[in-house]
Amino acid sequence: METMIKQMVKQIKTIVLLISVSTLLAIGAACSNEPGNKGTANSEPLVKTDPAKPPSDKGDTVVTGGDLAFMNDAAPGGMAEVELGKLAAAKAQNAEVKIFGQKMVEDHSKANEELKQLAAQKKVTLPPDVMPKHKEIMDKLSKLSGADFDKEYVKAMVEDHEKDVAAFENVSKTAADADVKAFATKTLPTLKMHLEMIKGMADKMGVK
């Protein structure tokens, strides 16, 4: 009889223990689902990242003043160099002058295209054609031939490139717009090379 009672007491203790464990597990699960508690699966990151910012809609700076005047002068001037270069490549008697003319076409065509891209970026409308002073030189040279053409072309190129180098050098130092300054700075070494070349030819040909 005593043995039976001990077994019953043991079974009761086991049942009570199981009930206690089940109760604790149920309470724990309920607590983990409360809004105030952070579980592993739904926990927020310790370090929050800011949402990606939309790209800036700030446009390019407006080109004004001296920078705008420079672009409006450089465009027709560059076009004139190309047209005069074509004349020299076709009409020059001196081989060096002919080669120089072709170089003018290539180098100034490239610079003109870069200036057009800059103008489009800055929403600047460039002059579509050369200036009257350029047409006057072109008309004059088109009527000449042989050595006369060579001398007048070389003389015109020395004068033009001296002015160009001075203008581009000034803008490379003083331009308010960074992109205009960069264009002038990039183009300046080529203009200086042209000036050195044409001055050398002028000395050989006795052109003053």
WORA-V172480 format. One record per residue. N is the residue number from 1. RES is the residue in one letter. OMEGA is omega in degrees with one decimal (999 if undefined). BURIAL is 1 if it has 16 or more other C-alpha atoms within 10 Angstrom, else 0. Layout:
BEGIN
n:res:omega:burial
N:RES:OMEGA:BURIAL
N:RES:OMEGA:BURIAL
END
This chain:
BEGIN
n:res:omega:burial
1:M:-179.7:0
2:E:179.6:0
3:T:179.6:0
4:M:-179.4:0
5:I:179.5:0
6:K:179.9:0
7:Q:179.7:0
8:M:179.1:0
9:V:-179.9:0
10:K:179.5:0
11:Q:179.5:0
12:I:179.2:0
13:K:-179.9:0
14:T:179.7:0
15:I:179.8:0
16:V:179.8:0
17:L:179.6:0
18:L:178.7:0
19:I:-179.4:0
20:S:179.7:0
21:V:180.0:0
22:S:-180.0:0
23:T:179.7:0
24:L:179.1:0
25:L:179.7:0
26:A:179.2:0
27:I:179.8:0
28:G:179.9:0
29:A:179.6:0
30:A:-179.8:0
31:C:-177.3:0
32:S:-179.6:0
33:N:178.6:0
34:E:-178.2:0
35:P:-176.0:0
36:G:-177.5:0
37:N:-179.2:0
38:K:175.9:0
39:G:-178.4:0
40:T:-174.8:0
41:A:-175.2:0
42:N:-176.7:0
43:S:178.1:0
44:E:178.8:0
45:P:-179.9:0
46:L:179.8:0
47:V:-179.4:0
48:K:177.6:0
49:T:178.8:0
50:D:176.9:0
51:P:-178.6:0
52:A:179.9:0
53:K:177.5:0
54:P:179.7:0
55:P:-179.7:0
56:S:178.5:0
57:D:179.3:0
58:K:-178.0:0
59:G:177.7:0
60:D:-179.6:0
61:T:179.8:0
62:V:179.9:0
63:V:-178.9:1
64:T:172.1:0
65:G:-176.8:0
66:G:179.3:0
67:D:179.7:1
68:L:178.6:1
69:A:178.6:0
70:F:-179.9:1
71:M:-179.5:1
72:N:175.5:1
73:D:-176.2:1
74:A:-177.1:1
75:A:178.6:1
76:P:177.2:1
77:G:178.2:1
78:G:177.7:1
79:M:179.1:1
80:A:179.2:1
81:E:179.2:1
82:V:-178.1:1
83:E:177.6:1
84:L:176.9:1
85:G:177.3:1
86:K:177.2:1
87:L:-178.6:1
88:A:-180.0:1
89:A:-177.6:1
90:A:-169.8:0
91:K:-174.0:1
92:A:175.8:1
93:Q:179.4:1
94:N:-176.7:1
95:A:179.7:0
96:E:178.7:0
97:V:179.1:1
98:K:179.5:1
99:I:178.9:0
100:F:178.8:1
101:G:178.8:1
102:Q:178.4:1
103:K:176.9:1
104:M:179.4:1
105:V:-176.2:1
106:E:-174.3:0
107:D:-177.8:1
108:H:174.1:1
109:S:178.6:1
110:K:179.9:0
111:A:179.0:1
112:N:179.9:1
113:E:178.4:0
114:E:178.1:0
115:L:177.3:1
116:K:178.7:1
117:Q:177.7:0
118:L:179.6:1
119:A:178.2:1
120:A:178.8:0
121:Q:-177.3:0
122:K:-178.6:1
123:K:177.9:0
124:V:176.9:1
125:T:-178.0:0
126:L:174.5:1
127:P:-175.9:0
128:P:-174.3:0
129:D:178.5:0
130:V:179.4:1
131:M:178.0:0
132:P:-179.6:0
133:K:177.7:0
134:H:179.5:1
135:K:179.2:0
136:E:178.5:0
137:I:-179.9:0
138:M:178.8:1
139:D:-179.4:0
140:K:-177.8:0
141:L:-178.3:1
142:S:-179.4:0
143:K:-178.7:0
144:L:177.3:1
145:S:176.7:0
146:G:-176.8:0
147:A:178.9:0
148:D:177.6:0
149:F:-177.3:1
150:D:-177.1:1
151:K:-178.8:1
152:E:178.3:1
153:Y:-180.0:1
154:V:179.1:1
155:K:179.7:1
156:A:-178.6:0
157:M:176.6:1
158:V:-178.8:1
159:E:-178.6:0
160:D:-175.9:0
161:H:173.6:1
162:E:178.0:1
163:K:-178.9:0
164:D:-179.6:1
165:V:179.4:1
166:A:-178.5:0
167:A:-178.2:1
168:F:178.8:1
169:E:179.2:1
170:N:-178.8:0
171:V:178.9:1
172:S:-179.7:1
173:K:-169.3:0
174:T:-176.1:0
175:A:178.0:1
176:A:-179.5:1
177:D:-175.9:1
178:A:-178.5:0
179:D:176.0:1
180:V:178.3:1
181:K:-179.5:1
182:A:178.7:0
183:F:-179.9:1
184:A:-179.3:1
185:T:-179.2:1
186:K:-175.3:0
187:T:-174.3:1
188:L:-179.1:1
189:P:178.5:0
190:T:178.8:0
191:L:178.0:1
192:K:177.7:1
193:M:177.5:0
194:H:-178.3:1
195:L:178.9:1
196:E:-179.8:0
197:M:-175.0:0
198:I:175.2:1
199:K:177.2:1
200:G:177.8:0
201:M:179.6:1
202:A:178.6:1
203:D:179.9:0
204:K:-174.7:0
205:M:-179.8:0
206:G:179.8:0
207:V:179.6:0
208:K:999:0
END
